């Protein structure tokens, strides 16, 4: 059996999610320094979600059509690095919009392809996926905490150079990953349309959309919500860190969980935790201990759900459908679900208030639980 390229795969995840840890929390501060208004900043930040609706599908098709998934990841990483350099050449809204859109198109390509590549390298040892993926969470924590302290002592313009370094890291590690031959399966001869017509597949994809929709208010307004209720930014930062640290922990115990519980049971449990988590955040914001408990539940609502979802995708989409299956999942869940959740929470936040917005998130997660229980009854893996 070929040696698993553990550190090369883990290194790519580290830099990929370190980029997210730098970009998502702090890029809006850079845009604010360019004197863009709130609407302009919102539009620019939403481009990363919007491109995830269509970009992964296009890149996934190219990877499966050519059979050169690593080569496509390398192309996307290098083009993403080159397009990012455009931020150094202009500061107008139109220019930043164009550069962000182009960079996001290439950035959105890498992760679903890397998930397919990693699972191919793991073969029958898919229970080791969580340990590799956990390095992405480590990268996120190191980045978000380190840059937070850095920006206390340097100007925001230095963020451009830090992110540039992380983009270089992504590109370099993309050239360290060995290609893995795509193993043909009988199910691999079925078309994506045939696979997606299966009731359990449709239920899984729709429930995943609901899970990411439910997280929309959390990812968009959680920090603002806490600050408005009197919490200092240091405590807010540690709450985010607690969630990701617990996420890392669940990645390491997922092999044990998958040996003792079915994937369907893990998915259902994650939706139960999501329902509870968002209800707690909406109703008990003035209780720090309750907020800490809610962040601990991130281990299930993101960590356990993500690993279980990757295993489900790997089960349904085999052979040359692997990359397309990962891309389809990313487009529907993170692209469409995440974008709809972020936008809709923006409307309900102003019209109905924070508590109602998080209550809607809880109801959405509960709906996802019912979808799995009702329509995935025949899925016993």
The 8 nearest C-alpha neighbors of each residue, nearest first, counted from 0:
[[1, 2, 3, 122, 120, 121, 123, 124],
 [2, 0, 3, 120, 4, 121, 179, 122],
 [3, 1, 4, 0, 5, 120, 121, 177],
 [2, 4, 5, 1, 120, 121, 6, 0],
 [5, 3, 7, 6, 8, 2, 176, 177],
 [6, 4, 3, 8, 7, 9, 131, 10],
 [7, 5, 9, 8, 10, 4, 131, 11],
 [6, 8, 10, 9, 4, 5, 176, 175],
 [7, 9, 11, 6, 5, 10, 4, 176],
 [10, 8, 6, 12, 131, 11, 7, 134],
 [11, 9, 13, 7, 12, 8, 6, 14],
 [10, 12, 172, 8, 13, 9, 14, 169],
 [11, 13, 135, 15, 9, 10, 14, 16],
 [14, 12, 135, 138, 10, 134, 11, 15],
 [13, 15, 17, 11, 169, 16, 12, 165],
 [16, 14, 12, 18, 17, 13, 169, 11],
 [15, 17, 19, 135, 139, 18, 14, 13],
 [16, 18, 139, 138, 14, 20, 142, 19],
 [17, 19, 16, 21, 15, 20, 165, 22],
 [20, 18, 16, 22, 21, 17, 23, 139],
 [21, 19, 139, 143, 17, 142, 18, 22],
 [22, 20, 18, 19, 143, 142, 23, 25],
 [21, 23, 26, 19, 25, 20, 24, 18],
 [22, 24, 19, 25, 26, 20, 21, 27],
 [25, 23, 22, 26, 21, 20, 27, 143],
 [26, 24, 28, 27, 22, 23, 21, 29],
 [27, 25, 22, 29, 28, 23, 24, 30],
 [26, 28, 30, 29, 25, 31, 40, 24],
 [29, 27, 31, 26, 25, 30, 32, 155],
 [28, 30, 32, 26, 31, 27, 155, 33],
 [31, 29, 27, 33, 32, 28, 35, 26],
 [30, 32, 28, 34, 33, 29, 35, 27],
 [31, 33, 29, 34, 30, 28, 35, 155],
 [32, 34, 30, 31, 35, 29, 90, 91],
 [35, 33, 31, 32, 36, 30, 29, 37],
 [36, 34, 31, 33, 39, 30, 40, 37],
 [35, 37, 39, 38, 40, 34, 31, 41],
 [36, 38, 40, 39, 41, 35, 31, 42],
 [39, 37, 41, 40, 36, 42, 35, 43],
 [38, 40, 42, 36, 41, 37, 35, 43],
 [41, 39, 37, 43, 42, 38, 44, 36],
 [40, 42, 38, 44, 39, 43, 37, 45],
 [41, 43, 39, 45, 40, 44, 38, 46],
 [44, 42, 40, 45, 41, 46, 96, 39],
 [43, 45, 41, 46, 42, 40, 47, 27],
 [44, 46, 42, 48, 43, 47, 41, 49],
 [47, 45, 49, 48, 44, 43, 50, 100],
 [48, 46, 103, 45, 50, 49, 44, 51],
 [49, 47, 334, 51, 46, 45, 50, 338],
 [48, 50, 46, 51, 52, 47, 334, 45],
 [49, 51, 52, 54, 48, 47, 104, 53],
 [52, 50, 334, 48, 330, 49, 54, 107],
 [51, 53, 330, 334, 50, 49, 335, 54],
 [54, 52, 51, 56, 50, 55, 330, 57],
 [53, 55, 57, 51, 56, 50, 104, 107],
 [56, 54, 326, 108, 58, 57, 59, 53],
 [57, 55, 326, 59, 54, 58, 53, 327],
 [58, 56, 60, 54, 59, 55, 61, 53],
 [57, 59, 61, 55, 60, 56, 108, 62],
 [60, 58, 323, 56, 322, 62, 61, 57],
 [59, 61, 63, 57, 58, 62, 323, 64],
 [62, 60, 58, 64, 59, 63, 65, 57],
 [63, 61, 68, 59, 65, 60, 64, 66],
 [62, 64, 66, 60, 319, 65, 61, 59],
 [65, 63, 61, 62, 66, 60, 319, 67],
 [64, 66, 67, 62, 63, 61, 68, 60],
 [65, 67, 63, 62, 64, 68, 181, 319],
 [68, 66, 65, 70, 62, 69, 71, 63],
 [67, 69, 62, 71, 70, 66, 72, 112],
 [70, 68, 72, 71, 178, 67, 73, 176],
 [71, 69, 73, 67, 68, 72, 74, 178],
 [70, 72, 74, 68, 73, 69, 62, 75],
 [73, 71, 69, 75, 109, 70, 74, 76],
 [74, 72, 70, 76, 173, 71, 75, 77],
 [73, 75, 71, 77, 72, 76, 78, 70],
 [74, 76, 105, 72, 78, 73, 77, 79],
 [77, 75, 170, 79, 73, 74, 78, 72],
 [78, 76, 80, 79, 74, 75, 170, 73],
 [79, 77, 81, 75, 80, 76, 82, 74],
 [78, 80, 76, 102, 105, 82, 77, 81],
 [81, 79, 77, 83, 78, 82, 166, 76],
 [80, 82, 78, 84, 83, 79, 77, 85],
 [81, 83, 79, 102, 84, 85, 80, 78],
 [84, 82, 80, 85, 81, 102, 86, 79],
 [85, 83, 86, 82, 81, 87, 80, 88],
 [84, 86, 83, 88, 87, 82, 98, 89],
 [85, 87, 84, 88, 83, 89, 95, 98],
 [88, 86, 85, 84, 89, 159, 90, 83],
 [89, 87, 85, 86, 90, 84, 94, 95],
 [88, 90, 87, 91, 86, 94, 85, 95],
 [91, 89, 95, 92, 94, 33, 86, 88],
 [90, 92, 94, 93, 89, 95, 33, 96],
 [93, 91, 95, 94, 96, 90, 35, 39],
 [92, 94, 96, 91, 95, 97, 90, 98],
 [95, 93, 97, 91, 96, 92, 98, 89],
 [94, 96, 98, 92, 97, 93, 99, 91],
 [97, 95, 93, 99, 94, 98, 92, 100],
 [96, 98, 94, 100, 95, 99, 101, 93],
 [99, 97, 101, 95, 100, 96, 102, 85],
 [100, 98, 102, 96, 101, 97, 103, 95],
 [99, 101, 103, 97, 98, 102, 46, 96],
 [100, 102, 98, 104, 103, 99, 97, 82],
 [101, 103, 79, 99, 82, 105, 104, 100],
 [104, 102, 106, 100, 47, 105, 101, 107],
 [103, 105, 101, 102, 107, 50, 106, 54],
 [104, 106, 75, 79, 102, 103, 108, 107],
 [107, 105, 103, 108, 104, 79, 102, 109],
 [108, 106, 105, 104, 51, 109, 103, 55],
 [109, 107, 55, 106, 105, 58, 110, 54],
 [108, 110, 72, 112, 107, 111, 113, 106],
 [109, 111, 113, 112, 114, 108, 107, 106],
 [112, 110, 325, 114, 326, 113, 109, 115],
 [111, 113, 115, 110, 114, 109, 322, 116],
 [114, 112, 116, 110, 115, 111, 117, 109],
 [113, 115, 111, 117, 112, 116, 110, 118],
 [116, 114, 112, 118, 113, 117, 322, 321],
 [117, 115, 113, 119, 114, 118, 112, 120],
 [118, 116, 120, 114, 119, 115, 113, 121],
 [117, 119, 121, 115, 120, 116, 114, 122],
 [120, 118, 116, 122, 117, 121, 115, 179],
 [119, 121, 117, 118, 122, 116, 179, 3],
 [122, 120, 118, 124, 119, 125, 123, 117],
 [121, 123, 119, 124, 120, 118, 125, 117],
 [122, 124, 125, 121, 126, 118, 119, 120],
 [125, 123, 121, 126, 122, 127, 128, 118],
 [124, 126, 127, 128, 121, 123, 118, 122],
 [125, 127, 254, 124, 128, 129, 253, 257],
 [128, 126, 125, 129, 130, 124, 254, 131],
 [127, 129, 131, 125, 126, 130, 132, 118],
 [130, 128, 250, 132, 131, 127, 133, 251],
 [131, 129, 133, 251, 128, 132, 127, 250],
 [132, 130, 9, 128, 129, 133, 134, 5],
 [131, 133, 129, 134, 135, 130, 128, 12],
 [134, 132, 136, 130, 247, 135, 131, 129],
 [135, 133, 137, 13, 136, 132, 9, 131],
 [134, 136, 13, 12, 138, 16, 133, 137],
 [135, 137, 139, 133, 134, 138, 247, 140],
 [138, 136, 134, 140, 135, 139, 141, 133],
 [139, 137, 17, 13, 135, 141, 136, 140],
 [138, 140, 17, 20, 136, 16, 142, 137],
 [141, 139, 137, 143, 142, 138, 144, 136],
 [142, 140, 138, 144, 139, 145, 143, 137],
 [143, 141, 17, 139, 145, 20, 140, 144],
 [142, 144, 20, 140, 146, 145, 21, 141],
 [145, 143, 147, 141, 142, 146, 140, 148],
 [146, 144, 142, 148, 147, 141, 143, 149],
 [145, 147, 149, 148, 143, 144, 142, 150],
 [146, 148, 144, 145, 150, 149, 143, 151],
 [149, 147, 151, 145, 146, 150, 144, 152],
 [150, 148, 146, 151, 147, 152, 145, 153],
 [149, 151, 153, 152, 147, 148, 146, 155],
 [150, 152, 148, 149, 153, 147, 154, 146],
 [151, 153, 150, 149, 154, 148, 155, 147],
 [154, 152, 150, 151, 149, 155, 157, 156],
 [153, 155, 156, 157, 150, 152, 158, 151],
 [156, 154, 157, 158, 29, 150, 153, 28],
 [155, 157, 158, 154, 159, 29, 160, 153],
 [158, 156, 155, 159, 160, 154, 161, 153],
 [157, 159, 161, 156, 160, 155, 162, 29],
 [160, 158, 157, 162, 161, 156, 163, 86],
 [159, 161, 163, 157, 158, 162, 164, 156],
 [162, 160, 158, 164, 163, 159, 157, 165],
 [161, 163, 165, 164, 159, 160, 158, 166],
 [162, 164, 160, 166, 161, 165, 159, 167],
 [165, 163, 167, 161, 162, 166, 160, 168],
 [164, 166, 168, 162, 167, 163, 18, 14],
 [167, 165, 163, 169, 168, 164, 80, 162],
 [166, 168, 164, 170, 165, 169, 171, 163],
 [167, 169, 165, 171, 166, 170, 14, 172],
 [170, 168, 166, 172, 167, 14, 171, 11],
 [169, 171, 76, 167, 173, 168, 172, 77],
 [172, 170, 168, 173, 174, 169, 167, 175],
 [173, 171, 175, 174, 11, 169, 170, 168],
 [172, 174, 170, 73, 171, 175, 176, 169],
 [173, 175, 172, 171, 176, 73, 170, 177],
 [176, 174, 172, 173, 7, 177, 171, 8],
 [175, 177, 174, 173, 7, 8, 178, 172],
 [178, 176, 179, 175, 69, 4, 174, 7],
 [177, 179, 69, 176, 180, 68, 67, 116],
 [180, 178, 181, 120, 177, 119, 116, 69],
 [179, 181, 182, 178, 119, 66, 67, 120],
 [182, 180, 318, 179, 183, 319, 66, 119],
 [181, 183, 318, 180, 184, 319, 317, 119],
 [184, 182, 318, 187, 181, 185, 319, 317],
 [185, 183, 187, 186, 318, 317, 182, 188],
 [184, 186, 187, 188, 183, 189, 318, 317],
 [187, 185, 184, 188, 189, 317, 318, 316],
 [186, 188, 318, 184, 317, 185, 189, 319],
 [189, 187, 186, 185, 190, 184, 318, 319],
 [190, 188, 187, 186, 193, 191, 194, 185],
 [189, 191, 193, 192, 188, 194, 187, 320],
 [190, 192, 194, 193, 195, 189, 320, 324],
 [191, 193, 195, 190, 194, 196, 189, 197],
 [194, 192, 190, 196, 191, 195, 189, 197],
 [193, 195, 191, 196, 192, 197, 190, 189],
 [194, 196, 192, 197, 193, 200, 201, 191],
 [197, 195, 193, 194, 198, 192, 201, 200],
 [196, 198, 200, 195, 199, 194, 201, 193],
 [199, 197, 201, 200, 202, 196, 374, 375],
 [198, 200, 375, 202, 201, 197, 374, 203],
 [201, 199, 203, 197, 202, 198, 195, 204],
 [200, 202, 198, 204, 203, 199, 195, 205],
 [203, 201, 199, 205, 200, 204, 374, 206],
 [202, 204, 200, 206, 201, 205, 199, 207],
 [205, 203, 207, 201, 206, 202, 200, 208],
 [204, 206, 208, 202, 207, 203, 201, 209],
 [205, 207, 367, 209, 203, 208, 204, 202],
 [208, 206, 210, 204, 332, 209, 205, 203],
 [207, 209, 332, 336, 205, 206, 211, 210],
 [208, 210, 212, 206, 207, 211, 367, 213],
 [211, 209, 207, 213, 212, 208, 364, 206],
 [210, 212, 214, 337, 336, 213, 208, 209],
 [211, 213, 340, 336, 209, 337, 215, 214],
 [214, 212, 360, 210, 211, 215, 363, 364],
 [213, 215, 211, 217, 212, 216, 218, 210],
 [216, 214, 340, 341, 212, 217, 218, 213],
 [217, 215, 219, 344, 220, 218, 214, 341],
 [218, 216, 221, 214, 215, 219, 220, 357],
 [219, 217, 215, 216, 220, 214, 221, 341],
 [218, 220, 216, 217, 215, 341, 221, 222],
 [219, 221, 223, 216, 222, 217, 224, 218],
 [220, 222, 217, 224, 223, 218, 219, 225],
 [223, 221, 225, 224, 220, 226, 235, 219],
 [222, 224, 220, 226, 225, 221, 227, 219],
 [225, 223, 221, 227, 222, 226, 220, 228],
 [226, 224, 228, 222, 227, 223, 230, 221],
 [227, 225, 230, 229, 223, 228, 224, 222],
 [226, 228, 224, 225, 229, 223, 230, 222],
 [229, 227, 225, 226, 230, 224, 285, 284],
 [228, 230, 226, 227, 231, 225, 285, 224],
 [231, 229, 226, 225, 228, 232, 234, 235],
 [232, 230, 233, 234, 226, 235, 229, 225],
 [231, 233, 235, 234, 236, 230, 226, 222],
 [234, 232, 236, 235, 231, 237, 230, 238],
 [233, 235, 237, 236, 232, 231, 238, 230],
 [236, 234, 232, 238, 233, 237, 222, 231],
 [237, 235, 233, 239, 234, 238, 232, 240],
 [236, 238, 240, 234, 239, 235, 241, 233],
 [239, 237, 241, 235, 240, 236, 234, 242],
 [240, 238, 236, 237, 242, 241, 235, 243],
 [239, 241, 237, 243, 238, 242, 244, 236],
 [242, 240, 238, 244, 239, 243, 237, 245],
 [241, 243, 294, 297, 245, 239, 240, 295],
 [242, 244, 246, 240, 245, 241, 247, 136],
 [245, 243, 247, 241, 246, 242, 240, 248],
 [246, 244, 248, 298, 242, 247, 243, 295],
 [245, 247, 298, 243, 302, 249, 244, 248],
 [248, 246, 244, 250, 133, 245, 249, 136],
 [249, 247, 245, 246, 250, 251, 244, 252],
 [248, 250, 252, 246, 251, 247, 298, 253],
 [249, 251, 129, 247, 253, 248, 252, 133],
 [250, 252, 249, 248, 130, 253, 129, 247],
 [253, 251, 249, 255, 254, 250, 256, 248],
 [252, 254, 256, 255, 250, 251, 249, 257],
 [255, 253, 126, 257, 256, 252, 258, 127],
 [256, 254, 258, 253, 252, 257, 259, 126],
 [257, 255, 253, 259, 258, 254, 260, 252],
 [258, 256, 254, 260, 259, 255, 253, 261],
 [257, 259, 255, 256, 260, 254, 261, 253],
 [260, 258, 256, 257, 255, 261, 254, 262],
 [261, 259, 257, 256, 258, 264, 262, 265],
 [260, 262, 264, 380, 263, 257, 265, 379],
 [261, 263, 265, 264, 380, 307, 266, 260],
 [262, 264, 266, 261, 265, 267, 380, 379],
 [263, 265, 267, 261, 262, 266, 268, 260],
 [266, 264, 262, 268, 267, 263, 269, 261],
 [267, 265, 263, 269, 264, 268, 304, 262],
 [266, 268, 264, 270, 269, 265, 368, 263],
 [267, 269, 271, 265, 270, 266, 264, 272],
 [270, 268, 300, 299, 272, 266, 267, 271],
 [271, 269, 273, 267, 272, 268, 368, 364],
 [270, 272, 268, 274, 269, 273, 267, 275],
 [271, 273, 275, 269, 270, 274, 276, 300],
 [274, 272, 270, 276, 300, 275, 271, 364],
 [273, 275, 361, 271, 364, 272, 276, 365],
 [276, 274, 272, 278, 273, 277, 279, 271],
 [275, 277, 273, 293, 279, 278, 274, 272],
 [276, 278, 280, 361, 279, 357, 275, 274],
 [277, 279, 275, 281, 276, 280, 358, 361],
 [280, 278, 276, 282, 277, 283, 281, 275],
 [281, 279, 277, 284, 278, 283, 282, 276],
 [280, 282, 354, 357, 278, 279, 277, 283],
 [283, 281, 279, 280, 284, 278, 354, 358],
 [284, 282, 279, 285, 286, 280, 281, 289],
 [283, 285, 280, 286, 282, 281, 290, 287],
 [286, 284, 283, 287, 228, 290, 289, 282],
 [285, 287, 289, 284, 288, 283, 290, 291],
 [288, 286, 290, 289, 291, 285, 284, 283],
 [289, 287, 291, 290, 286, 292, 293, 285],
 [288, 290, 292, 291, 286, 287, 293, 283],
 [289, 291, 293, 287, 292, 288, 294, 280],
 [290, 292, 294, 288, 293, 289, 295, 287],
 [293, 291, 289, 295, 290, 294, 288, 296],
 [292, 294, 290, 276, 296, 291, 295, 289],
 [295, 293, 242, 291, 296, 297, 292, 290],
 [294, 296, 292, 297, 293, 242, 245, 298],
 [295, 297, 298, 293, 294, 299, 272, 300],
 [298, 296, 300, 294, 242, 295, 299, 301],
 [299, 297, 246, 302, 245, 296, 249, 301],
 [298, 300, 303, 269, 297, 302, 296, 301],
 [301, 299, 269, 297, 273, 304, 298, 272],
 [300, 302, 304, 299, 297, 305, 303, 298],
 [303, 301, 298, 246, 305, 299, 304, 249],
 [304, 302, 299, 306, 305, 301, 307, 298],
 [303, 305, 307, 301, 302, 266, 306, 269],
 [306, 304, 308, 302, 303, 307, 301, 309],
 [305, 307, 309, 308, 303, 304, 302, 310],
 [308, 306, 310, 304, 309, 305, 262, 303],
 [309, 307, 311, 305, 310, 306, 304, 312],
 [308, 310, 306, 312, 307, 311, 313, 305],
 [309, 311, 313, 307, 308, 312, 314, 306],
 [312, 310, 314, 308, 313, 309, 307, 315],
 [313, 311, 309, 315, 314, 310, 316, 308],
 [312, 314, 310, 311, 316, 315, 309, 317],
 [315, 313, 311, 312, 316, 310, 317, 309],
 [314, 316, 312, 313, 311, 317, 194, 200],
 [317, 315, 321, 320, 313, 324, 312, 314],
 [316, 318, 187, 321, 320, 186, 315, 184],
 [319, 317, 187, 183, 320, 182, 184, 181],
 [318, 320, 63, 321, 187, 317, 181, 322],
 [319, 321, 323, 316, 317, 318, 322, 324],
 [322, 320, 316, 324, 317, 323, 319, 318],
 [321, 323, 59, 325, 324, 112, 115, 320],
 [324, 322, 59, 326, 320, 325, 321, 60],
 [323, 325, 327, 321, 322, 326, 316, 320],
 [326, 324, 111, 322, 328, 327, 323, 329],
 [327, 325, 55, 323, 56, 329, 111, 324],
 [326, 328, 324, 330, 325, 329, 56, 323],
 [327, 329, 325, 331, 326, 330, 332, 324],
 [330, 328, 326, 333, 332, 327, 331, 325],
 [331, 329, 52, 334, 327, 51, 328, 332],
 [330, 332, 335, 328, 329, 334, 208, 333],
 [333, 331, 208, 336, 207, 329, 334, 328],
 [334, 332, 337, 329, 336, 330, 335, 331],
 [335, 333, 52, 51, 330, 48, 337, 331],
 [334, 336, 331, 338, 52, 337, 332, 339],
 [337, 335, 208, 212, 332, 211, 339, 333],
 [336, 338, 333, 340, 211, 212, 334, 339],
 [337, 339, 341, 335, 340, 48, 336, 334],
 [340, 338, 342, 336, 341, 337, 343, 335],
 [341, 339, 212, 215, 337, 343, 338, 342],
 [340, 342, 215, 338, 344, 339, 343, 216],
 [341, 343, 345, 339, 344, 340, 338, 346],
 [344, 342, 346, 345, 340, 341, 339, 347],
 [345, 343, 347, 216, 341, 346, 342, 348],
 [344, 346, 342, 348, 343, 347, 341, 349],
 [347, 345, 343, 344, 348, 349, 350, 342],
 [346, 348, 350, 344, 351, 349, 345, 356],
 [349, 347, 352, 345, 353, 346, 344, 350],
 [348, 350, 347, 346, 352, 351, 345, 353],
 [351, 349, 347, 348, 352, 346, 345, 353],
 [352, 350, 347, 348, 349, 355, 356, 353],
 [353, 351, 348, 355, 354, 349, 350, 356],
 [352, 354, 356, 348, 355, 357, 281, 351],
 [353, 355, 281, 357, 356, 352, 358, 282],
 [354, 356, 358, 357, 353, 352, 351, 359],
 [357, 355, 353, 359, 358, 354, 347, 348],
 [358, 356, 360, 281, 359, 354, 355, 277],
 [357, 359, 355, 361, 360, 356, 278, 354],
 [360, 358, 362, 356, 357, 361, 363, 355],
 [361, 359, 213, 357, 363, 358, 362, 277],
 [360, 362, 274, 358, 277, 364, 359, 363],
 [363, 361, 365, 359, 364, 360, 366, 358],
 [362, 364, 366, 360, 365, 361, 213, 209],
 [365, 363, 367, 361, 274, 366, 362, 270],
 [364, 366, 362, 368, 367, 363, 274, 361],
 [365, 367, 363, 369, 364, 368, 362, 370],
 [368, 366, 206, 364, 370, 365, 369, 209],
 [369, 367, 365, 371, 366, 270, 370, 267],
 [368, 370, 372, 366, 367, 371, 373, 365],
 [369, 371, 367, 373, 368, 372, 374, 202],
 [372, 370, 375, 368, 369, 374, 373, 202],
 [371, 373, 369, 370, 375, 374, 376, 368],
 [374, 372, 370, 371, 369, 375, 376, 368],
 [373, 375, 371, 376, 370, 202, 199, 372],
 [376, 374, 199, 371, 378, 377, 372, 373],
 [375, 377, 378, 374, 372, 373, 371, 379],
 [376, 378, 375, 379, 199, 374, 198, 380],
 [379, 377, 375, 376, 380, 199, 263, 262],
 [378, 380, 377, 261, 263, 376, 262, 375],
 [379, 261, 262, 378, 263, 311, 260, 314]]
